[in-house]
Amino acid sequence: MIGRALLRLPVRSRLLRLTGYQCQHGTIARTPTVFAVRTYATPGRPKRVVGEPSRPVKRSVKKAAAKPADGTSAAEKKTAVKKRKAAKKPAAKKQKAPLTVEQKAEKKARSKKRSDAAKLKELKEAALKPPKVNARASPWMVFMQEKLREADPIPKGQGQDAVHKTLAQNVKNISSQFRNLSAAQLEHYNHDANRRKADAEAEYKRWVESHSAEQILRANQARASLRRLVAADKKSTRKASSWPHIRDEREVKRPVNGFTHFTVNRHASGDFKKIAIAESAKLIAQEWKALNQDEKEKYNKLSSKDGDRYATEYKATYGYAPGILVGGNGTAQPRAAAAAA
């Protein structure tokens, strides 16, 4: 019975320890001692994997954080040296061929053309654009404009000759009607012409006063320069009259010299009535030369007094003394210094 029970136990549990005791006959009998062990079965490996090697267990291993490169390690220094060696030398620049005399002249002409264009643009911007005032408005112009709207329409698509012929015939008919106007009708057109002229003058004055006195002064200076440029340029299609002087009541009247005071005085005497301007100018010049120094001093004093008046009014109007050139950035400097610069 004991033997069968042992066979059912695991091998390890079958290990017996023999213990001895003394029998009645004085002999020692050996009896097996069974140690208490667990008798339940433990789970083993499945049959499908029996005989196969155990699979290795994969464990994630954290990598050590890389240290920022500071260029001190030997590997980093070696890499930096290689990079410096690998840098290519810049290619040598090709030297430009020297310009010929014709090329230099052409380059200089292009530069001057760009400079002149920039100067012209700057002058045009400074010259401003006042409203147009038709100072020649007359009863005839008012009447003609009114009747042209009622005249035969100018034919279209029949060439310039047909247009000119129709326009000339319309003007001829209107001129005949104007000559036959009654006094009351003519008075109406006179009144209308004066009203239009007054409205245009009022608009012009409002425009001028919307700018500072200095802005108008600079505009007139720019317009004077434009008139000189147009007169000097023979290829220009514009006329010097395209840039008229802007009339401003705030403009300071320039001083005049002693000879001008003498000329005004002589014309006011009435001695040169019915004498041409050119002839009277010659006679007055001869009289001025014949005057002694004391007689000239009287007119020179008038000129000096007029110069003081001009300096006072100029500074009060423009904010700086005459003879001071104000640039586009608002800085003032003497004209002599500006010319030297």
Secondary structure by P-SEA (a helix, b strand, c coil): caaaaaaaccccccbbbbbbbbccccbbbbbbbbcccccccccccccccccccbbbbbbbbbcccccccccccaaaaaaaaaaaaaccccccccccccccaaaaaaaaaaaaaaaaaaaaaaaaaaacccccccccccaaaaaaaaaaaacccccccccaaaaaaaaaaaaaaaaaaaaaccaaaaaaaaaaaaaaaaaaaaaaaaaaacccaaaaaaaaaaaaaaaaaaaaccccccccccccbbbbccbbbbbbcaaaaaaaaaaaacccccccaaaaaaaaaaaaaaccaaaaaaaaaaaaaaaaaaaaaaaaacccccccccccccccccaaaaaac
